[in-house]
């Protein structure tokens, strides 16, 4: 009976259209993605949160890392081992920090098994605002997404956009997350399951300002995902009904 049905991704909308053909019609649907809250980021920017350990370049993943096909970092660890073996990174120059990933013992064990324990820090939970402050201070932000979650976009992606830091994206090429990143002109991207592609993206990021430029969203992209801007989209939907 609804006049409008609002979805947070195009894939979620398509799934509903397939399940309820003739009911969920295009003219009844609208897409409003997740976003970030500017005021919370402004508050986080004022926090004194220690971020780096010495001069190590920090690649941060903030939040849960699932085992298995969803967000498994095995190929990432192997790519890091490849770069470590080639002398392109070292424990003194690089840190991958998994902030509050859950399954902490598993990821520590996996890092040891893959020979990158000296590069990987599994860090405990901190407050939400402290986590945002850590994003603002990192050198790069890591997003992981496998094929099983192609219809979804992790909420942290929009916070990463707001942090305006290079995004190292290991995502399935056909997923919504990859689509959002391409729309934002962020790339190159790598598949979560391809060690060679991952190593190439890491090298691109490690090139410094030149590499960071193509991995960092523009001001216009960032503004588009503010909750203030997304509320205008909701207002348009309400006006239309």
DRENPA-3360 file (N, C-alpha, C; in nm, 2 decimals, always signed):
BEGIN
1 = XXXXXXXX = +0.08/-0.12/+0.00/+0.00/+0.00/+0.00/+0.08/+0.13/+0.00 ~ +0.22/+0.11/+0.02/+0.30/+0.23/+0.03/+0.30/+0.31/-0.11 ~ +0.31/+0.44/-0.10/+0.33/+0.52/-0.22/+0.47/+0.51/-0.27 ~ +0.57/+0.52/-0.17/+0.71/+0.51/-0.20/+0.78/+0.41/-0.11 ~ +0.87/+0.34/-0.17/+0.95/+0.24/-0.10/+1.10/+0.28/-0.11 ~ +1.16/+0.30/+0.00/+1.30/+0.36/+0.00/+1.40/+0.25/+0.04 ~ +1.50/+0.24/-0.05/+1.61/+0.14/-0.03/+1.74/+0.21/-0.01 ~ +1.84/+0.14/+0.05/+1.97/+0.21/+0.07/+2.07/+0.17/-0.03;
9 = XXXXXXXX = +2.04/+0.07/-0.12/+2.13/+0.04/-0.23/+2.04/+0.00/-0.35 ~ +2.10/+0.02/-0.47/+2.03/-0.02/-0.59/+2.00/-0.17/-0.60 ~ +2.10/-0.25/-0.55/+2.08/-0.40/-0.55/+1.97/-0.44/-0.46 ~ +1.96/-0.38/-0.34/+1.85/-0.41/-0.25/+1.72/-0.39/-0.32 ~ +1.71/-0.28/-0.39/+1.59/-0.24/-0.46/+1.56/-0.35/-0.57 ~ +1.66/-0.39/-0.64/+1.64/-0.49/-0.75/+1.60/-0.62/-0.69 ~ +1.65/-0.66/-0.57/+1.61/-0.79/-0.51/+1.46/-0.78/-0.48 ~ +1.42/-0.67/-0.42/+1.27/-0.66/-0.39/+1.19/-0.66/-0.52;
17 = XXXXXXXX = +1.23/-0.60/-0.62/+1.16/-0.60/-0.75/+1.15/-0.74/-0.80 ~ +1.25/-0.82/-0.79/+1.25/-0.96/-0.84/+1.16/-1.04/-0.75 ~ +1.16/-1.02/-0.62/+1.08/-1.10/-0.53/+0.93/-1.07/-0.54 ~ +0.90/-0.94/-0.57/+0.76/-0.89/-0.57/+0.73/-0.82/-0.70 ~ +0.75/-0.90/-0.81/+0.73/-0.84/-0.94/+0.59/-0.79/-0.95 ~ +0.58/-0.67/-1.01/+0.45/-0.61/-1.03/+0.40/-0.53/-0.91 ~ +0.46/-0.55/-0.79/+0.43/-0.48/-0.67/+0.53/-0.37/-0.65 ~ +0.66/-0.40/-0.65/+0.77/-0.31/-0.63/+0.81/-0.26/-0.77;
25 = XXXXXXXX = +0.74/-0.16/-0.81/+0.76/-0.10/-0.95/+0.85/+0.02/-0.94 ~ +0.92/+0.05/-1.05/+1.02/+0.15/-1.05/+0.97/+0.29/-1.00 ~ +0.85/+0.32/-1.04/+0.80/+0.45/-1.00/+0.76/+0.46/-0.85 ~ +0.76/+0.35/-0.78/+0.73/+0.35/-0.64/+0.86/+0.35/-0.56 ~ +0.98/+0.34/-0.62/+1.10/+0.32/-0.54/+1.19/+0.45/-0.54 ~ +1.27/+0.46/-0.44/+1.37/+0.56/-0.43/+1.49/+0.50/-0.36 ~ +1.61/+0.55/-0.39/+1.73/+0.51/-0.33/+1.79/+0.62/-0.25 ~ +1.81/+0.60/-0.12/+1.88/+0.69/-0.03/+1.99/+0.62/+0.04;
33 = XXXXXXXX = +2.11/+0.63/+0.01/+2.22/+0.55/+0.08/+2.24/+0.60/+0.22 ~ +2.33/+0.52/+0.29/+2.37/+0.56/+0.42/+2.47/+0.68/+0.41 ~ +2.51/+0.73/+0.52/+2.59/+0.85/+0.51/+2.67/+0.87/+0.64 ~ +2.71/+1.00/+0.66/+2.79/+1.03/+0.78/+2.73/+1.16/+0.84 ~ +2.76/+1.18/+0.97/+2.71/+1.29/+1.05/+2.82/+1.39/+1.07 ~ +2.81/+1.51/+1.00/+2.91/+1.60/+1.00/+2.95/+1.65/+1.14 ~ +2.85/+1.68/+1.22/+2.87/+1.73/+1.36/+2.96/+1.63/+1.44 ~ +2.93/+1.50/+1.42/+3.01/+1.41/+1.50/+3.16/+1.41/+1.45;
41 = XXXXXXXX = +3.18/+1.42/+1.32/+3.32/+1.43/+1.27/+3.39/+1.56/+1.32 ~ +3.31/+1.67/+1.33/+3.37/+1.79/+1.38/+3.42/+1.77/+1.53 ~ +3.33/+1.71/+1.60/+3.37/+1.68/+1.74/+3.49/+1.59/+1.75 ~ +3.49/+1.49/+1.66/+3.60/+1.39/+1.66/+3.73/+1.46/+1.63 ~ +3.73/+1.56/+1.54/+3.85/+1.63/+1.49/+3.92/+1.70/+1.61 ~ +3.84/+1.73/+1.71/+3.90/+1.80/+1.83/+3.96/+1.71/+1.93 ~ +3.95/+1.58/+1.92/+4.00/+1.49/+2.02/+4.15/+1.47/+2.00 ~ +4.22/+1.45/+2.11/+4.36/+1.42/+2.11/+4.38/+1.27/+2.12;
49 = XXXXXXXX = +4.38/+1.21/+2.00/+4.39/+1.06/+2.00/+4.52/+1.03/+1.93 ~ +4.61/+0.96/+2.00/+4.74/+0.91/+1.94/+4.71/+0.81/+1.83 ~ +4.76/+0.84/+1.71/+4.72/+0.75/+1.60/+4.84/+0.67/+1.55 ~ +4.95/+0.73/+1.52/+5.06/+0.66/+1.46/+5.16/+0.61/+1.57 ~ +5.23/+0.50/+1.53/+5.34/+0.45/+1.62/+5.47/+0.49/+1.55 ~ +5.54/+0.59/+1.59/+5.66/+0.63/+1.53/+5.63/+0.69/+1.39 ~ +5.71/+0.65/+1.29/+5.70/+0.70/+1.16/+5.63/+0.60/+1.07 ~ +5.57/+0.49/+1.12/+5.51/+0.39/+1.04/+5.39/+0.45/+0.97;
57 = XXXXXXXX = +5.38/+0.41/+0.84/+5.26/+0.45/+0.76/+5.15/+0.36/+0.80 ~ +5.03/+0.42/+0.83/+4.92/+0.35/+0.89/+4.81/+0.32/+0.79 ~ +4.78/+0.20/+0.77/+4.66/+0.15/+0.69/+4.56/+0.10/+0.79 ~ +4.44/+0.16/+0.80/+4.35/+0.13/+0.91/+4.22/+0.06/+0.86 ~ +4.18/-0.05/+0.92/+4.05/-0.10/+0.90/+3.97/-0.08/+1.03 ~ +3.86/-0.01/+1.03/+3.79/+0.02/+1.15/+3.66/-0.07/+1.16 ~ +3.66/-0.16/+1.25/+3.54/-0.24/+1.27/+3.55/-0.38/+1.24 ~ +3.44/-0.46/+1.24/+3.44/-0.60/+1.23/+3.50/-0.65/+1.10;
65 = XXXXXXXX = +3.59/-0.75/+1.11/+3.64/-0.83/+1.00/+3.59/-0.97/+1.01 ~ +3.50/-1.01/+0.92/+3.44/-1.14/+0.93/+3.53/-1.25/+0.86 ~ +3.53/-1.37/+0.92/+3.61/-1.48/+0.86/+3.53/-1.53/+0.74 ~ +3.60/-1.60/+0.66/+3.53/-1.66/+0.54/+3.52/-1.56/+0.42 ~ +3.43/-1.59/+0.33/+3.43/-1.51/+0.21/+3.38/-1.37/+0.22 ~ +3.32/-1.33/+0.34/+3.27/-1.20/+0.36/+3.38/-1.09/+0.36 ~ +3.48/-1.10/+0.45/+3.58/-1.00/+0.45/+3.72/-1.06/+0.49 ~ +3.74/-1.19/+0.45/+3.86/-1.26/+0.49/+3.99/-1.19/+0.44;
73 = XXXXXXXX = +4.09/-1.16/+0.53/+4.20/-1.09/+0.49/+4.32/-1.17/+0.45 ~ +4.30/-1.30/+0.42/+4.41/-1.39/+0.39/+4.49/-1.34/+0.27 ~ +4.43/-1.31/+0.16/+4.50/-1.27/+0.04/+4.57/-1.13/+0.07 ~ +4.51/-1.05/+0.15/+4.57/-0.92/+0.19/+4.70/-0.95/+0.26 ~ +4.70/-1.04/+0.36/+4.82/-1.08/+0.43/+4.93/-1.13/+0.34 ~ +4.89/-1.21/+0.24/+4.98/-1.27/+0.15/+5.04/-1.16/+0.06 ~ +4.96/-1.06/+0.02/+5.01/-0.95/-0.05/+5.11/-0.87/+0.03 ~ +5.08/-0.85/+0.16/+5.18/-0.78/+0.25/+5.31/-0.86/+0.26;
81 = XXXXXXXX = +5.30/-0.99/+0.27/+5.42/-1.07/+0.28/+5.50/-1.06/+0.15 ~ +5.43/-1.05/+0.04/+5.50/-1.03/-0.09/+5.58/-0.90/-0.09 ~ +5.52/-0.79/-0.04/+5.58/-0.66/-0.04/+5.69/-0.66/+0.07 ~ +5.67/-0.73/+0.18/+5.77/-0.74/+0.28/+5.90/-0.81/+0.23 ~ +5.87/-0.92/+0.16/+5.98/-1.00/+0.10/+6.06/-0.92/+0.00 ~ +6.00/-0.83/-0.07/+6.06/-0.76/-0.18/+6.13/-0.63/-0.12 ~ +6.12/-0.61/+0.01/+6.18/-0.49/+0.07/+6.10/-0.36/+0.04 ~ +5.97/-0.37/+0.00/+5.90/-0.25/-0.03/+5.83/-0.19/+0.09;
89 = XXXXXXXX = +5.81/-0.28/+0.19/+5.76/-0.23/+0.32/+5.84/-0.30/+0.43 ~ +5.84/-0.25/+0.55/+5.91/-0.31/+0.66/+5.83/-0.28/+0.79 ~ +5.86/-0.36/+0.90/+5.79/-0.33/+1.03/+5.82/-0.19/+1.08 ~ +5.93/-0.12/+1.03/+5.96/+0.01/+1.08/+5.88/+0.12/+0.99 ~ +5.83/+0.08/+0.88/+5.78/+0.18/+0.78/+5.63/+0.16/+0.76 ~ +5.57/+0.05/+0.81/+5.43/+0.02/+0.77/+5.36/-0.05/+0.89 ~ +5.23/-0.02/+0.90/+5.14/-0.09/+1.00/+5.00/-0.10/+0.94 ~ +4.95/-0.23/+0.94/+4.81/-0.25/+0.91/+4.74/-0.27/+1.05;
97 = XXXXXXXX = +4.65/-0.18/+1.08/+4.58/-0.19/+1.21/+4.44/-0.23/+1.19 ~ +4.40/-0.34/+1.25/+4.26/-0.39/+1.25/+4.20/-0.35/+1.38 ~ +4.12/-0.24/+1.38/+4.06/-0.18/+1.50/+3.93/-0.26/+1.53 ~ +3.93/-0.32/+1.65/+3.81/-0.39/+1.70/+3.75/-0.48/+1.59 ~ +3.83/-0.58/+1.54/+3.78/-0.66/+1.43/+3.69/-0.78/+1.47 ~ +3.68/-0.80/+1.61/+3.63/-0.93/+1.66/+3.72/-1.04/+1.61 ~ +3.70/-1.16/+1.66/+3.78/-1.28/+1.62/+3.93/-1.25/+1.63 ~ +3.97/-1.17/+1.74/+4.10/-1.12/+1.75/+4.21/-1.23/+1.75;
105 = XXXXXXXX = +4.19/-1.34/+1.82/+4.29/-1.44/+1.83/+4.31/-1.50/+1.69 ~ +4.20/-1.52/+1.62/+4.21/-1.58/+1.48/+4.29/-1.49/+1.39 ~ +4.27/-1.36/+1.39/+4.35/-1.28/+1.30/+4.50/-1.26/+1.34 ~ +4.52/-1.27/+1.47/+4.66/-1.27/+1.51/+4.73/-1.40/+1.47 ~ +4.66/-1.51/+1.48/+4.71/-1.64/+1.44/+4.74/-1.64/+1.29 ~ +4.64/-1.58/+1.21/+4.65/-1.58/+1.07/+4.77/-1.50/+1.02 ~ +4.78/-1.38/+1.09/+4.90/-1.29/+1.05/+5.03/-1.36/+1.08 ~ +5.04/-1.44/+1.19/+5.16/-1.52/+1.21/+5.18/-1.62/+1.11;
113 = XXXXXXXX = +5.07/-1.69/+1.08/+5.08/-1.80/+0.98/+5.13/-1.75/+0.84 ~ +5.09/-1.63/+0.81/+5.12/-1.58/+0.67/+5.25/-1.49/+0.68 ~ +5.32/-1.49/+0.80/+5.45/-1.42/+0.81/+5.44/-1.27/+0.81 ~ +5.33/-1.22/+0.86/+5.32/-1.07/+0.86/+5.28/-1.02/+1.00 ~ +5.31/-1.10/+1.10/+5.27/-1.05/+1.24/+5.34/-0.92/+1.27 ~ +5.46/-0.90/+1.22/+5.53/-0.77/+1.25/+5.47/-0.65/+1.19 ~ +5.38/-0.67/+1.09/+5.31/-0.56/+1.02/+5.17/-0.54/+1.07 ~ +5.11/-0.63/+1.13/+4.97/-0.63/+1.16/+4.95/-0.61/+1.31;
121 = XXXXXXXX = +4.86/-0.51/+1.35/+4.82/-0.48/+1.48/+4.67/-0.51/+1.50 ~ +4.64/-0.59/+1.59/+4.49/-0.62/+1.62/+4.46/-0.54/+1.74 ~ +4.38/-0.43/+1.73/+4.37/-0.33/+1.83/+4.23/-0.34/+1.90 ~ +4.21/-0.31/+2.03/+4.09/-0.32/+2.10/+3.99/-0.21/+2.06 ~ +3.87/-0.23/+2.11/+3.76/-0.13/+2.08/+3.80/+0.01/+2.15 ~ +3.75/+0.11/+2.08/+3.76/+0.25/+2.14/+3.62/+0.31/+2.12 ~ +3.60/+0.43/+2.17/+3.47/+0.49/+2.15/+3.45/+0.53/+2.00 ~ +3.32/+0.55/+1.97/+3.29/+0.58/+1.83/+3.36/+0.71/+1.78;
129 = XXXXXXXX = +3.36/+0.81/+1.86/+3.43/+0.94/+1.82/+3.58/+0.92/+1.81 ~ +3.63/+0.84/+1.91/+3.78/+0.81/+1.90/+3.81/+0.74/+1.77 ~ +3.72/+0.64/+1.73/+3.74/+0.57/+1.60/+3.74/+0.66/+1.48 ~ +3.65/+0.76/+1.48/+3.65/+0.86/+1.38/+3.77/+0.94/+1.38 ~ +3.82/+0.98/+1.49/+3.94/+1.06/+1.50/+4.06/+0.98/+1.45 ~ +4.06/+0.85/+1.48/+4.17/+0.76/+1.42/+4.16/+0.76/+1.27 ~ +4.04/+0.75/+1.21/+4.02/+0.76/+1.07/+4.08/+0.88/+1.01 ~ +4.05/+1.00/+1.08/+4.10/+1.13/+1.03/+4.26/+1.13/+1.04;
137 = XXXXXXXX = +4.32/+1.06/+1.12/+4.46/+1.06/+1.14/+4.54/+0.96/+1.06 ~ +4.47/+0.86/+1.01/+4.54/+0.75/+0.94/+4.59/+0.79/+0.80 ~ +4.68/+0.72/+0.75/+4.73/+0.75/+0.61/+4.65/+0.68/+0.50 ~ +4.58/+0.58/+0.54/+4.49/+0.51/+0.44/+4.39/+0.43/+0.52 ~ +4.27/+0.41/+0.45/+4.16/+0.34/+0.51/+4.12/+0.22/+0.43 ~ +4.11/+0.11/+0.49/+4.09/-0.02/+0.42/+3.95/-0.06/+0.43 ~ +3.89/-0.10/+0.31/+3.76/-0.16/+0.31/+3.77/-0.30/+0.25 ~ +3.70/-0.40/+0.31/+3.71/-0.54/+0.27/+3.56/-0.58/+0.24;
145 = XXXXXXXX = +3.54/-0.64/+0.12/+3.40/-0.69/+0.10/+3.41/-0.80/-0.01 ~ +3.36/-0.92/+0.03/+3.36/-1.03/-0.07/+3.23/-1.04/-0.14 ~ +3.22/-1.14/-0.23/+3.10/-1.15/-0.32/+2.97/-1.18/-0.24 ~ +2.98/-1.24/-0.12/+2.85/-1.27/-0.05/+2.78/-1.14/-0.01 ~ +2.84/-1.03/+0.00/+2.78/-0.91/+0.04/+2.77/-0.80/-0.07 ~ +2.77/-0.85/-0.20/+2.76/-0.76/-0.31/+2.64/-0.66/-0.31 ~ +2.52/-0.71/-0.26/+2.41/-0.61/-0.26/+2.42/-0.50/-0.16 ~ +2.52/-0.51/-0.06/+2.53/-0.41/+0.05/+2.65/-0.32/+0.04;
153 = XXXXXXXX = +2.65/-0.21/+0.11/+2.76/-0.12/+0.12/+2.79/-0.10/+0.27 ~ +2.91/-0.13/+0.32/+2.93/-0.11/+0.47/+2.92/+0.04/+0.50 ~ +2.86/+0.06/+0.61/+2.83/+0.20/+0.66/+2.96/+0.28/+0.67 ~ +3.07/+0.21/+0.71/+3.20/+0.27/+0.72/+3.25/+0.34/+0.59 ~ +3.21/+0.29/+0.48/+3.26/+0.35/+0.35/+3.22/+0.50/+0.35 ~ +3.11/+0.54/+0.39/+3.07/+0.68/+0.39/+3.14/+0.76/+0.49 ~ +3.18/+0.70/+0.60/+3.26/+0.77/+0.70/+3.41/+0.78/+0.64 ~ +3.45/+0.68/+0.57/+3.58/+0.69/+0.50/+3.58/+0.81/+0.40;
161 = XXXXXXXX = +3.47/+0.82/+0.33/+3.45/+0.94/+0.23/+3.48/+1.07/+0.31 ~ +3.41/+1.08/+0.42/+3.42/+1.20/+0.50/+3.56/+1.23/+0.56 ~ +3.63/+1.12/+0.59/+3.76/+1.13/+0.64/+3.86/+1.19/+0.54 ~ +3.82/+1.18/+0.41/+3.91/+1.23/+0.30/+4.05/+1.18/+0.31 ~ +4.06/+1.05/+0.33/+4.19/+0.98/+0.32/+4.19/+0.88/+0.21 ~ +4.30/+0.84/+0.16/+4.30/+0.74/+0.05/+4.23/+0.61/+0.10 ~ +4.15/+0.56/+0.01/+4.08/+0.43/+0.04/+4.14/+0.32/-0.04 ~ +4.19/+0.22/+0.04/+4.24/+0.10/-0.02/+4.12/+0.00/-0.02;
169 = XXXXXXXX = +4.07/-0.03/-0.14/+3.94/-0.11/-0.14/+3.97/-0.24/-0.20 ~ +3.94/-0.35/-0.12/+3.95/-0.48/-0.17/+3.81/-0.54/-0.17 ~ +3.75/-0.53/-0.29/+3.60/-0.56/-0.30/+3.58/-0.63/-0.43 ~ +3.47/-0.71/-0.43/+3.43/-0.78/-0.55/+3.39/-0.67/-0.66 ~ +3.44/-0.69/-0.78/+3.41/-0.59/-0.89/+3.27/-0.56/-0.92 ~ +3.18/-0.66/-0.90/+3.04/-0.65/-0.94/+2.95/-0.60/-0.82 ~ +3.01/-0.57/-0.71/+2.93/-0.53/-0.59/+2.90/-0.39/-0.58 ~ +2.80/-0.36/-0.49/+2.76/-0.22/-0.47/+2.87/-0.13/-0.42;
177 = XXXXXXXX = +2.95/-0.19/-0.34/+3.06/-0.11/-0.28/+3.16/-0.06/-0.40 ~ +3.19/-0.16/-0.48/+3.28/-0.12/-0.60/+3.21/-0.02/-0.68 ~ +3.08/-0.03/-0.70/+3.01/+0.07/-0.78/+3.01/+0.21/-0.72 ~ +2.99/+0.22/-0.59/+3.00/+0.35/-0.52/+3.14/+0.41/-0.53 ~ +3.24/+0.32/-0.52/+3.38/+0.38/-0.53/+3.41/+0.42/-0.67 ~ +3.36/+0.35/-0.77/+3.38/+0.40/-0.91/+3.31/+0.53/-0.94 ~ +3.18/+0.54/-0.88/+3.11/+0.66/-0.90/+3.18/+0.78/-0.84 ~ +3.26/+0.75/-0.73/+3.33/+0.85/-0.66/+3.47/+0.87/-0.72;
185 = XXXXXXXX = +3.50/+0.80/-0.83/+3.63/+0.81/-0.90/+3.74/+0.77/-0.81 ~ +3.72/+0.68/-0.72/+3.82/+0.62/-0.63/+3.88/+0.49/-0.69 ~ +4.00/+0.48/-0.71/+4.06/+0.36/-0.76/+4.21/+0.38/-0.78 ~ +4.28/+0.27/-0.82/+4.23/+0.14/-0.86/+4.17/+0.06/-0.74 ~ +4.09/-0.04/-0.78/+4.03/-0.13/-0.68/+4.10/-0.27/-0.70 ~ +4.08/-0.36/-0.60/+4.14/-0.49/-0.61/+4.03/-0.59/-0.56 ~ +4.03/-0.71/-0.61/+3.94/-0.81/-0.56/+4.00/-0.86/-0.42 ~ +3.91/-0.89/-0.33/+3.95/-0.94/-0.20/+4.02/-1.08/-0.21;
193 = XXXXXXXX = +4.01/-1.15/-0.32/+4.06/-1.28/-0.33/+4.18/-1.29/-0.43 ~ +4.23/-1.17/-0.47/+4.34/-1.17/-0.57/+4.47/-1.11/-0.51 ~ +4.56/-1.19/-0.47/+4.68/-1.14/-0.40/+4.76/-1.04/-0.49 ~ +4.77/-1.07/-0.62/+4.85/-0.99/-0.71/+4.78/-0.85/-0.73 ~ +4.65/-0.85/-0.74/+4.58/-0.72/-0.75/+4.59/-0.64/-0.62 ~ +4.58/-0.71/-0.51/+4.60/-0.64/-0.38/+4.73/-0.57/-0.37 ~ +4.84/-0.65/-0.40/+4.97/-0.59/-0.40/+4.99/-0.47/-0.49 ~ +4.92/-0.47/-0.60/+4.93/-0.36/-0.70/+4.87/-0.24/-0.64;
201 = XXXXXXXX = +4.75/-0.25/-0.57/+4.68/-0.14/-0.51/+4.76/-0.08/-0.40 ~ +4.82/-0.17/-0.32/+4.90/-0.13/-0.21/+5.03/-0.05/-0.26 ~ +5.09/-0.10/-0.37/+5.20/-0.02/-0.43/+5.15/+0.12/-0.47 ~ +5.03/+0.12/-0.53/+4.98/+0.25/-0.58/+4.96/+0.34/-0.46 ~ +4.91/+0.30/-0.35/+4.89/+0.38/-0.23/+5.03/+0.42/-0.18 ~ +5.12/+0.33/-0.18/+5.25/+0.36/-0.12/+5.33/+0.46/-0.20 ~ +5.29/+0.49/-0.32/+5.36/+0.59/-0.41/+5.36/+0.73/-0.35 ~ +5.28/+0.75/-0.25/+5.28/+0.89/-0.19/+5.17/+0.97/-0.25;
209 = XXXXXXXX = +5.18/+1.10/-0.26/+5.08/+1.19/-0.30/+5.02/+1.16/-0.43 ~ +5.10/+1.11/-0.53/+5.05/+1.08/-0.66/+4.95/+0.96/-0.65 ~ +4.98/+0.86/-0.58/+4.89/+0.75/-0.56/+4.77/+0.78/-0.48 ~ +4.79/+0.86/-0.37/+4.69/+0.90/-0.28/+4.58/+0.98/-0.35 ~ +4.62/+1.06/-0.45/+4.52/+1.15/-0.52/+4.40/+1.07/-0.58 ~ +4.43/+0.96/-0.65/+4.33/+0.88/-0.72/+4.25/+0.79/-0.62 ~ +4.30/+0.77/-0.50/+4.23/+0.69/-0.40/+4.15/+0.78/-0.30 ~ +4.15/+0.91/-0.32/+4.08/+1.00/-0.22/+3.96/+1.06/-0.29;
217 = XXXXXXXX = +3.84/+1.05/-0.22/+3.72/+1.11/-0.28/+3.73/+1.26/-0.28 ~ +3.66/+1.32/-0.38/+3.66/+1.47/-0.39/+3.57/+1.53/-0.29 ~ +3.58/+1.66/-0.27/+3.49/+1.74/-0.18/+3.35/+1.72/-0.22 ~ +3.32/+1.72/-0.35/+3.18/+1.70/-0.40/+3.12/+1.57/-0.36 ~ +3.21/+1.46/-0.38/+3.16/+1.33/-0.34/+3.13/+1.32/-0.19 ~ +3.23/+1.38/-0.11/+3.21/+1.38/+0.03/+3.08/+1.45/+0.07 ~ +3.05/+1.56/+0.02/+2.93/+1.64/+0.05/+2.81/+1.57/+0.02 ~ +2.81/+1.49/-0.09/+2.69/+1.42/-0.13/+2.64/+1.32/-0.03;
225 = XXXXXXXX = +2.73/+1.27/+0.06/+2.69/+1.16/+0.15/+2.67/+1.22/+0.29 ~ +2.67/+1.35/+0.31/+2.64/+1.40/+0.44/+2.49/+1.37/+0.47 ~ +2.46/+1.35/+0.60/+2.32/+1.32/+0.63/+2.23/+1.45/+0.60 ~ +2.29/+1.56/+0.61/+2.22/+1.68/+0.57/+2.17/+1.68/+0.42 ~ +2.27/+1.64/+0.34/+2.24/+1.63/+0.20/+2.14/+1.52/+0.17 ~ +2.16/+1.40/+0.24/+2.07/+1.29/+0.22/+1.93/+1.32/+0.27 ~ +1.92/+1.40/+0.37/+1.78/+1.44/+0.42/+1.71/+1.53/+0.31 ~ +1.78/+1.60/+0.23/+1.72/+1.67/+0.12/+1.66/+1.57/+0.02;
233 = XXXXXXXX = +1.73/+1.46/+0.00/+1.67/+1.36/-0.09/+1.54/+1.31/-0.02 ~ +1.54/+1.28/+0.11/+1.42/+1.23/+0.17/+1.31/+1.34/+0.16 ~ +1.34/+1.46/+0.18/+1.24/+1.57/+0.16/+1.18/+1.57/+0.03 ~ +1.26/+1.54/-0.08/+1.21/+1.53/-0.21/+1.11/+1.42/-0.22 ~ +1.15/+1.30/-0.16/+1.05/+1.19/-0.16/+0.92/+1.22/-0.09 ~ +0.93/+1.29/+0.02/+0.81/+1.32/+0.09/+0.73/+1.42/+0.01 ~ +0.79/+1.52/-0.05/+0.72/+1.61/-0.14/+0.65/+1.54/-0.25 ~ +0.71/+1.44/-0.31/+0.65/+1.37/-0.42/+0.53/+1.29/-0.38;
241 = X = +0.51/+1.25/-0.26/+0.39/+1.18/-0.21/+0.29/+1.27/-0.15;
% end
